[in-house]
Amino acid sequence: MRGAGDPEQAQRLIAEALPPVVAFVVQPAELGAIHRRLTELPEPPEHPRLDRDDLLGALGVFLLVFLATFPVTIPFMVMPHVASAMRASNAIAIAMLFVMGYASGRRGGHRRPWLMGVSMVLLGGVLVALTVALGG
């Protein structure tokens, strides 16, 4: 849009970038206003760099995934039989589902948060049953 030769071409590019329903209802004057506001924005950096917030966000995602999955892997580290470790891992995952469902129910203001915990356990049970039925 910044490299468009004339304002009409820039407005046409903006309209093409919008969802069809939105582009249909936007008037040419509104496209002109959008074009003016977009050209007033500063140029994006030529070589974007990661900053402190990006790195902290990545660390947060890593910790969230690691802490959510590590307890489920512990049985495989300490139990000699894979089948037993798999069942223990499933039990840990279902217990975690109950705890998270209960916490979600309490945080959401439900009168009976344990129902959310049970709902999550039932969902987890169905998923584990499907996994086992498919050979997992």
C-alpha positions in Angstrom: 0.0 0.0 0.0 2.9 2.4 0.8 4.4 1.7 -2.7 1.1 2.4 -4.5 1.4 4.9 -7.3 -1.7 6.9 -6.5 -4.3 7.1 -3.7 -6.9 5.2 -5.7 -4.6 2.2 -6.2 -3.8 2.3 -2.4 -7.5 2.3 -1.6 -8.1 -0.6 -3.9 -5.3 -2.5 -2.2 -6.8 -1.8 1.2 -10.2 -2.9 0.0 -8.7 -6.1 -1.4 -7.1 -6.8 2.0 -10.4 -6.4 3.9 -12.8 -9.3 4.3 -15.4 -9.2 1.4 -18.3 -8.2 3.6 -16.4 -5.3 5.2 -15.0 -4.1 1.8 -18.6 -4.1 0.5 -19.9 -1.7 3.2 -16.8 0.6 3.4 -17.3 3.8 1.5 -14.5 5.4 -0.7 -14.2 8.3 1.8 -13.6 5.8 4.6 -11.0 4.0 2.5 -9.3 7.4 2.0 -9.3 8.0 5.8 -7.8 4.5 6.4 -5.2 5.2 3.8 -4.2 8.5 5.4 -4.0 6.9 8.9 -1.9 4.1 7.6 0.5 6.4 5.8 0.9 8.3 9.1 2.2 5.2 10.9 6.0 5.0 11.2 7.8 2.7 8.8 8.3 -0.8 10.1 11.9 -1.6 11.0 13.9 -3.0 8.1 15.3 -5.8 10.3 12.9 -6.6 13.2 14.6 -7.9 16.3 13.5 -9.8 19.3 13.2 -7.7 22.5 13.0 -8.5 26.1 9.2 -8.9 26.1 9.5 -11.4 23.2 12.0 -13.5 25.1 10.0 -13.4 28.3 6.9 -14.5 26.4 8.8 -17.4 24.8 10.2 -18.4 28.2 6.6 -18.3 29.6 5.3 -20.5 26.9 8.2 -22.9 27.4 7.6 -23.1 31.1 3.8 -23.5 30.7 4.3 -26.4 28.2 7.1 -28.0 30.3 5.3 -27.8 33.6 2.0 -29.1 32.1 3.6 -32.1 30.5 6.5 -33.1 32.8 4.3 -34.7 35.5 2.9 -37.0 32.8 6.3 -38.2 31.8 7.6 -39.0 35.3 6.1 -42.6 35.3 8.2 -43.4 32.2 11.3 -42.4 34.0 10.8 -44.4 37.1 8.8 -47.4 36.1 10.4 -50.4 34.3 7.3 -51.6 32.4 5.9 -49.4 29.6 2.3 -50.6 30.0 2.3 -49.7 33.7 4.0 -46.4 33.1 1.4 -45.6 30.5 -1.5 -46.3 32.8 0.1 -44.3 35.6 0.7 -41.5 33.2 -2.9 -41.5 32.1 -4.0 -41.4 35.8 -1.8 -38.4 36.4 -3.2 -36.7 33.4 -6.7 -37.3 34.5 -6.0 -36.1 38.0 -4.5 -32.9 36.5 -7.6 -32.5 34.4 -9.7 -32.6 37.5 -7.6 -30.1 39.4 -7.6 -27.7 36.4 -11.3 -28.2 35.9 -12.0 -27.6 39.5 -9.8 -24.5 39.6 -11.5 -23.2 36.4 -14.9 -23.8 38.0 -13.9 -21.9 41.1 -12.4 -19.0 39.2 -15.4 -18.9 36.9 -17.7 -18.5 39.9 -19.6 -21.8 39.5 -21.5 -22.9 42.5 -20.3 -26.5 42.2 -16.8 -26.3 40.8 -16.3 -30.0 41.3 -18.8 -30.5 38.4 -16.3 -28.7 36.1 -13.6 -31.0 37.4 -15.7 -34.1 36.7 -16.6 -32.8 33.3 -12.9 -32.4 32.5 -12.2 -35.9 33.8 -15.0 -37.4 31.6 -13.5 -35.6 28.6 -10.1 -36.8 29.5 -11.4 -40.3 30.0 -13.0 -40.3 26.5 -9.8 -39.0 25.0 -7.7 -41.7 26.8 -10.2 -44.4 25.7 -9.9 -43.3 22.1 -6.1 -43.2 22.3 -6.0 -46.8 23.8 -8.5 -48.0 21.2 -6.3 -46.6 18.5 -3.3 -48.4 19.9 -1.8 -45.8 22.2 
